[in-house]
Amino acid sequence: AKGLNLNKRLLHETQAHVDDAHHAHHVADAHHAHHVADAHHAHHAADAHHAHHAADAHHAHHAADAHHAHHAADAHHAHHAAYAHHAHHAADAHHATDAHHAADAHHAHHAADAHHAHHAADAHHAHHAADAHHAAAHHATDAHHAAAHHATDAHHAAAHHEAATHCLRH
């Protein structure tokens, strides 16, 4: 009778260990599922982060376009003002035979050209600044993305390792 009891106890203990292992396995599954959800979240956070910077860059790009258009209009206006100025002085010169005013008009015309060139350069600069912003935003997002993936993988591997050693110990 004593031997039978011993067998019963052994069986009971074995069953307890099987239950423990089964439990540990499910805990690991739950732990895994939890981290998968985290990784999924991190992945979407990176996507949102990317979208945010893409929108910023897109905005900066359009701001540069608007800036360019604004200055082009200014230069265009100045150029026509110079024409009017030139015509006005040409009429004066014609009327008074005044070579001095014709020289002024010629000067004003070149000043307008210089003004135009200056603003065109500003617009060009702003356009490149927007490009640089875009590139920087892309790089930051990629790094952010990679870090999120790496952290998740490492975390994942640790959870698996823990669960495996837990099962083996029992």
HELIX and SHEET records of a PDB file:
HELIX    1   1 LYS A    2  ALA A   96  1                                  95    
HELIX    2   2 ALA A   99  ARG A  169  1                                  71    
END                                                                             
